[in-house]
Amino acid sequence: MRHRKRGRHLGRTSSHRQAMFRNLASSLFLTEREVDPDIEENAPKVKGRIVTTLQKAREVKPLVEKCIRIACQSLQAEANARQYATNAERNSDEWKRWRTSPQWQSWCQALAPAVAARRRVLQMIGDKQAVRVLFEDIAPRFEVREGGYTRILRLAHPRLGDAGHRAILELVGSHDRVKEVSEKPDFEVSEEEPAAETAAAD
């Protein structure tokens, strides 16, 4: 029987392995953040893509997919809460009146599933900035997509030092190949061409 045989141990303890998966998932989400490469030293080279070993990519992919699915499911709650929100500046008189009105209670009730989703993802990956990038930038792109948010591309050259198999874990939609459809020649003969040929023969 295959009891307790699911997944790869990767030569680590369970706590070390869980922390590594959290860091990999957070790193993938943080590549989508808006940064200035001239100011920030740790700016991502390519958005929506990280390079790791093939085994790690296969193990962390379910975690990334689950986080994106939770974020996409919370978008409807955020949309429902916008009708009860206010554009007043915080701590202004209008904002204080809205805060004490029944409209604020409706806003809280409508937004509760989205807040719960953010807390759940934060518990899974443990990075507030990555959660913010996921819910604000990544989730709206995949709102109408039902699963399959990431792909794994195996690299040809192994890792230097231990010759480990490397792979790219990336979000779909950013680096998709564009299919170019060539224009096929039209071999159909129109009705005017035979008439022109017969006139030339006469």
N, C-alpha and C positions, 0 to 999 in steps of 0.2 A: 504494500500500500504506500501511497505517496503522501503520508502525513508529514506536514511541516516541510515540504519540499518546494513550495511555491516561491518563485523569485530567486534572485542571485544574492549570495552573501557578500560578494565582492571583497572578501578578506577583511571585513570590518564587523564591529559589534553592531547591535541593532540601533543604539543611540547614535553612533558615528554614521551609520548608513542613513538614518533618517535626517540627520543634520546635513549630510552631503546632498541628498535629494532636495531638501529645502533651498539650499544655496544654488543648486543648478536651476531650479524652477524660478527663483527670484532673479538670477542672472539673465535668464531668457526674457523675462518681463521687463527688466530694467534696460535692456538694449533698445526698447521702444521709447525711452524717455527723451525729452528735448534737452540737449546739452550743447554747449559751445566747445568744440574741440580745441580751440586756442586757449581756453581758460581751464577746462577740466582735464586732468592728466589721464583719468581712467575712462575716457569717452569710448563708447563701443565702436568697433571698426565697421560692422555691418549691422543694420537694424533687424531685429527679429531673428537672430541666428547666433548660436553658440557652437563651439567645437569641443567635443569630448570623446571618450571612448565609445565604441559601439555598444558595449554591454551597459554602460551607465545611461546612454541615451534611451535604450530600450526599457530600462527600469523606471526612468523618471518621466517618460512620456505619459503614462496613465495619470500621474499626479498633475501634470500640466493641463491635460485634457479636462480633468475633473474641475480644476480651478476655473478654466475658461467657461465651462458649461454652467457652473454656479453663477458666474458673473453675468452671463447672457440671460439667465433666467430672472435676474434681479432688475433688468432694464425696464420691464413692464411696470414694476412697482414704482420706480423712479418717475416714469412717465405719468402714472396716475397721481403721484404726489405733486406734480408741477401745477395742477389746476388749483391747489389750495395754498401754494407758496406766495410769497410777497417779494417785491423788488425793493422794498424800503431798506435803507442803510441800518446796519445793526445798532441797537441802543438808541435809535431815533424814536420820536413820539409815535410815528406811524407804526414802526416795528413793535413797540411796546403794546400798542392797541391790538395789533395782530396776534401778539403772543398771549394775550389774555382772552382772545375771542375763541368761539367754537371752531373757527376755521383752522386754528393751530392744532387743535385736537384731531381734526380730520387729516391734516397734513402728517402728523406723527403716526397715525394709524395706517395711512397709505404707504408711508416710507418705511415702516417697521420691517417688512421682508427684505428690503434692500440693505438695511443696516445689519440685519442678522446674517445676510450673505457675506457682507464685508468682514464681519467678525469671524465667520467660519473659515473664509479663505486666509485671514490673518493667522488663525490658529494653525492652518495647514502649512503655510510657508514662512510665517514669522517676520515679514518685512513690510512695514507700513508704506514705504514709497513704492514698492513693487505692487502692492494691492491697489494703490491709487492709480498707477499707470494701467493696471489690468482693467479696472472698472471704468476709467475715463477714456482711454485711448484704444485698447485692444478689443474689449467686449462689444462696442458698437459696430465694429467691422464684421463680427461673426454673429450678429443678432439673428440673421435669417438662415444661417448655416447650421445644419443638424449633425454635429460631430465631425471628426476628421480635421481638427484645427492645426495639427502639426504633421511634419513629415521627417523621416530620417534618411539621410543621404550618406552612403558609405564612401569614405575617401580612399583613393588608391594607394597613397603613400602611408606607411605605418609611422607610429610615433618614434622619434629618436630616443635611444636609451634602452627601452624594453620591447620595441617593435610591436606595441599594442595597436590593435585595429582602431583607427579613428573614424568618427562620423560627425555629420552636421545635424543638429536638431534645430529646426526652424519652423516658424509660423507660416502657414500657407497664405497665399494671396500677395505676398511681398515680392517673392522671387520666382513666380510662376513662369514657365516657358510659354511664350506666345506662339500659337500655331499660325504659320503663314500659309495661306491658301493661294496656290498659284492659279493664274487665270488660264483656263483651258481654251485652246483655239476653237472657234466655231466653224465646223465643217458643213453646216447646213447650207444648202444652196437656195438662195432666195428665188422668188418667181420672176424677178426682173432680169436676172443673169441669163437664163436660156433665151429670152427674147432678144437680148443684146447680141448673143452669140449667133443666132439665126440671121439677124440683120447684117452682121459682119460677113457671114458666109455668102449672102445674096450679093 
